[in-house]
Amino acid sequence: MLLFNQRDEPSAEFAREMERLAALVSDMESIRRGVPPQVMAGDDAPVLDRWVLAKRGAPCLAGLSTGHPKLVGESRLISTSELWLLSKDHSWARTLSRWYRLGRPAQNSGLDA
């Protein structure tokens, strides 16, 4: 949640969130046009392995991340930002922040196999 004052210029945090949401909307428009996730994400999209659906007030994913640009490490346990898009075949996910290539789901992922 962002706080704002109608009489003041938006904060830097507000501007950052607007940019993140604009990027998400742009990706959603691309999906509608038939652009595959791998084209938008590129070859450097982080892999989230042994992932599960999780909640943190909003749906998100948790799992072992490799190749994340900010959460560096191999098989590092993370939880993502809010989950906005999940491909029906469970191979791609779009959070508020970025695309993830999904590896194997955890054994009790909350999804039907």
N, C-alpha and C positions, 0 to 999 in steps of 0.2 A: 504494500500500500504506500502510496506517495501522498505527502501532504503538500498543499499549495495554498497560496494566498492570492486572491483575485487581483489585488492592487499591486503586487510585486512581480518582477520578472521571475520566470521559473528558475528553480535551482539547477545546478549542474547535474545533480542526481536525477531530476525530472527529465532533463534533456537526454541523459544516458538511457533512461528507461524508454523514452520515446523512440530513440534510435534502435534499441533492441526490439521493440514492438513493431517498428516499421520493417525491420529485417525479417521478422516472423511473418508479417502480412505479405511481404514480397515473396517469400518461399511458398506460402499458401497459394498465391496467385500463380506461381510457376507450376505447382502441382496441378492446379486446375487446367493449365495449358498443356499438361502432359510431360513436363520436364522431370526426368527421373532424379531421385534424391542424390545419387552418386555424381550427377552433373553439377548440382548446386553445392554439394559438400566438398567435392574434390577428393584427391587421393590422401589428404592429410587429416581426414575426419577421425577423431579418436574412436577406438573400439571400446565398447562396454561389454565385458564378458561376465558370465554368471549373474546376469541382471535379474531383478525382480521388480514388479510394480510396487511402489512404496507411496506413502502419503506424508506430507509435511504441511498440512493445511490445504494443500493442493496436490493433485497427483504429480508424482515424480518417479524417477527410476533410481535404484541403488544397485551398485555392482562394482566390479573390478575394472578400472579404467586404465588404458594404455594409450599414450599419444595425446593426452589432453594438453591443450596449449597453456593452461594456467595451473592445473593440478598435476604437476610433473611426476612421473614415475611409471613403473610397469606393474600391472595388476594392483593398482592402488584403490583401496575401498573408498568410494565416493557416493554421494547422493547428488542428483542433478537438480538444476532449477526446475521450475514448473514444466510438466509434460504437456505439450500442446498437440502433438501429432504422433501417431504410432501407425506404421504400415500394417495392413491386415496380415501380412505374412511374418510380422514381427522381426523384420530385418533392418528397419530404419526407425529412428525416433527423432522428433524435433522438439527440443525443449525451448524455453524462452531464450536461452543463450546460444544454442548451436545444434547441429545435427550430430547424431551418434549412429555408427554402424553397430548393430546388435549382434553379438556372438550368441553363445548358448544361454538359454534361460536357466536360472537356478532350478533345482528340483521342485521346490514349492513356490513357483513364481506368481501364482494367482491367476494364471492364464490356462485355458484349455489347450492341450497340445495339438 
